Amino acid sequence: MAVIRSVIRGVGAYLPKRVLTNADLSRIVDTTDEWIRERTGISARHIAADGELTSDMGIAAARQALVRAGVDPVEIDLVICATATPDRTFPATAVRIQAELGISKGAAFDLQAVCSGFVYGLATADSFLKTGQFKRALVIGAEAFSRILDWTDRSTCVLFGDGAGAVVLEAQPQHGGREDRGILASRIRSDGRFEELLYVDGGPGSTATTGHLRMNGREVFRHAVQKISGVIEEVLVMTGYAADEIDLYVPHQANARILDGIARKLGVTPEKIIVTLGEQGNTSAASIPLALNSAFEQHKLKEGSLVLMEAMGGGFTWGAVLARW
């Protein structure tokens, strides 16, 4: 039976020009390159320039995705920007992206699920496209996390970077089987009982400030491996695939130890996992599309490739999406 699937037509990315190395960080906070690498796997990260906005990065990534997809911006009727660092409290960053790209139809809105934002965005866009309400969507993950870091806290400021990634999704008829192209399954979850383990200590409705990121790293790690592995297994059961049948795993780039822990739990070989963490750090909602773009540019994505994307973020939120390229 024919069904509508959300097919990924193109992917794009943007990283700010400024690179902040571990050596640079050692001059502003009590840390060393060895300490950071050993605990996180990170050696450098990109930092947005003064005056460079989350929307600017999102626009650049979206433009590249549109060119690669061969889609004119005016053909887009849905723009979703996953971000925890919007330009303004309102309007949505997605609305500025929409305007700058010359899109005037459909809808544009932000989605806030922190590091899980891009997975949530894919699942949301997929639902809209499958119902026929929209035909083509831009799903963007864009973050300027450097703006909410406490640069005196070495347990958090060494982890994060800035950047953006985007994909173009298009509703296309498929046969309705496992061999279909597009998004085959998604699962998103949240549990607000863990809010105090990863949060920002400010906000317009509470402190009237932006605030800074705070995290209990040990507890986040413990939950991440369990929750992400669980939701991956759910998606595999939904589609009937085994873990070793997946061609590429494109995870949220949080921490090398988390990536290793999930791989061991699922029995996934390292060569199937796309890792950009070392040179980009944790870019929150931008990390999955940035890693997807890296896989594309390395020619690791071929037509028919099974790609599994997963993430966990503050809230806690977590989720996974399985798509065929």
SVG drawing of the C-alpha trace seen along z (x, -y; Angstrom):
<svg xmlns="http://www.w3.org/2000/svg" viewBox="-3 -42 51 50">
<polyline fill="none" stroke="black" stroke-width="0.4" points="0.0,0.0 1.4,-3.4 2.3,-5.8 3.8,-9.2 7.4,-9.3 9.5,-12.4 12.6,-12.0 15.8,-13.9 16.6,-15.8 19.7,-17.7 21.8,-18.5 23.9,-21.6 26.0,-23.0 27.7,-26.1 30.5,-26.5 31.8,-29.9 35.3,-30.9 36.7,-31.3 38.1,-28.1 38.7,-27.8 41.2,-25.1 41.8,-23.4 45.1,-25.3 43.1,-28.5 40.8,-27.4 43.7,-26.6 44.5,-30.3 41.1,-31.4 40.0,-28.6 41.9,-26.0 42.2,-23.1 44.5,-21.4 44.3,-19.9 45.0,-16.5 42.3,-16.9 39.6,-17.8 40.6,-15.2 40.6,-12.4 37.2,-13.2 35.4,-14.4 37.2,-13.5 37.1,-17.2 40.1,-19.1 38.5,-22.3 35.1,-24.0 33.8,-26.8 32.6,-30.1 30.2,-32.6 31.7,-36.0 30.4,-39.1 27.2,-40.0 26.8,-36.6 23.3,-35.4 21.8,-31.9 19.6,-32.8 22.7,-33.8 24.2,-30.4 20.8,-28.7 20.4,-30.7 23.8,-29.7 23.2,-26.0 19.7,-26.2 21.0,-27.8 23.6,-25.0 21.0,-22.3 18.6,-23.9 21.3,-24.2 22.3,-20.5 18.6,-19.5 18.0,-21.5 15.1,-23.1 14.2,-26.8 13.4,-28.5 10.0,-29.5 9.1,-25.8 9.5,-25.4 6.3,-25.7 7.5,-24.7 10.5,-25.9 11.3,-24.4 14.3,-25.7 15.5,-23.6 17.4,-25.9 17.9,-26.6 19.6,-29.9 17.2,-31.9 18.0,-35.4 15.2,-36.9 12.6,-35.7 10.2,-36.3 9.6,-36.2 10.9,-32.8 14.3,-32.5 12.7,-30.4 10.6,-33.4 13.8,-35.5 15.3,-32.5 12.1,-32.2 12.1,-35.9 15.8,-36.0 15.4,-33.0 12.5,-34.7 9.8,-32.3 6.4,-33.8 4.0,-30.9 3.3,-28.1 4.6,-28.2 7.8,-28.8 8.4,-28.2 11.1,-27.3 11.2,-24.0 13.0,-23.7 14.1,-20.3 17.8,-21.3 20.2,-18.7 17.3,-16.5 15.8,-19.4 16.8,-18.2 15.4,-14.7 12.2,-16.4 12.2,-18.6 12.5,-15.7 9.6,-13.9 7.4,-17.0 8.1,-17.8 7.5,-14.2 4.1,-14.3 3.1,-17.4 4.3,-16.1 2.6,-12.8 -0.7,-14.4 -0.4,-16.5 -0.5,-19.8 2.9,-20.7 5.0,-19.5 8.6,-20.5 10.2,-21.4 13.5,-22.9 14.5,-21.4 17.3,-23.3 19.4,-22.9 21.2,-26.1 22.9,-27.1 25.1,-29.8 25.8,-28.0 28.8,-30.1 26.4,-32.9 25.0,-30.9 28.2,-29.3 29.9,-30.2 33.4,-30.6 34.7,-30.1 33.1,-26.6 35.6,-24.1 33.1,-21.3 30.8,-22.9 32.6,-25.6 35.0,-23.0 32.1,-20.9 30.1,-23.2 30.5,-25.0 28.4,-26.9 27.1,-26.0 24.2,-25.0 23.0,-22.2 19.9,-21.8 18.1,-19.3 15.4,-19.6 12.6,-17.1 10.1,-16.4 6.8,-14.4 7.1,-11.6 4.9,-8.5 6.6,-5.2 5.6,-1.6 5.0,-1.3 7.7,1.3 11.0,1.5 12.9,0.6 11.2,-2.8 13.3,-6.0 12.7,-8.7 11.9,-8.6 10.8,-5.1 10.2,-5.5 10.8,-8.0 10.3,-8.0 10.6,-11.0 10.5,-11.0 10.8,-13.3 10.8,-13.1 10.7,-16.4 11.7,-14.8 15.4,-15.2 15.2,-18.9 17.8,-19.8 20.5,-17.6 20.9,-19.8 19.4,-23.3 20.1,-27.0 19.7,-29.0 17.9,-31.9 15.0,-32.9 12.7,-35.8 9.9,-34.3 12.0,-33.5 15.0,-35.7 14.7,-38.1 18.2,-37.1 19.7,-34.7 21.4,-32.6 24.2,-30.0 24.2,-26.3 24.5,-24.0 25.0,-20.3 25.5,-17.2 27.8,-15.4 28.0,-12.1 24.2,-11.7 23.7,-12.9 26.1,-10.3 24.4,-7.5 20.9,-8.4 22.1,-9.1 23.4,-5.6 20.3,-3.9 17.7,-6.2 19.3,-6.5 19.9,-2.8 16.3,-2.1 14.8,-4.5 17.1,-3.2 15.9,0.4 12.3,-0.9 12.8,-2.3 14.5,0.9 11.6,3.0 9.2,0.7 11.0,1.3 12.1,4.9 15.8,4.0 18.7,5.3 21.3,3.0 24.0,4.4 21.8,3.8 22.1,0.0 24.6,-1.5 25.4,-4.7 24.7,-5.9 24.7,-9.7 24.5,-10.5 24.2,-13.7 27.8,-14.7 27.7,-15.0 30.8,-13.2 33.1,-10.5 32.3,-8.3 28.6,-8.5 29.1,-7.6 31.4,-4.6 28.9,-3.4 26.0,-3.4 28.1,-1.6 29.1,1.1 25.5,1.6 24.2,2.0 27.2,3.9 27.8,1.3 31.3,1.2 33.1,-2.2 33.4,-2.6 29.6,-2.9 29.4,-5.8 29.9,-9.4 32.0,-11.4 32.6,-15.1 32.9,-15.8 36.7,-16.2 36.8,-19.4 33.3,-20.8 32.4,-20.0 28.8,-19.6 26.7,-21.9 23.4,-20.8 20.5,-20.8 23.0,-21.5 25.2,-18.5 23.3,-15.8 22.8,-17.8 26.5,-18.9 27.5,-15.2 25.1,-14.2 26.7,-16.9 30.1,-15.5 29.0,-12.0 27.7,-13.4 30.9,-15.3 32.9,-12.1 30.7,-10.2 29.6,-7.9 25.9,-8.5 24.8,-6.6 21.3,-6.2 19.6,-3.5 21.8,-3.9 20.0,-3.2 20.8,-6.1 19.9,-6.2 20.0,-9.6 19.6,-9.8 20.0,-12.4 19.4,-13.2 19.1,-16.7 18.0,-18.7 14.6,-18.1 15.4,-15.2 14.3,-14.9 15.5,-12.1 14.6,-10.4 15.7,-8.5 14.9,-8.7 15.6,-6.0 15.7,-7.1 16.7,-5.6 18.9,-8.0"/>
</svg>
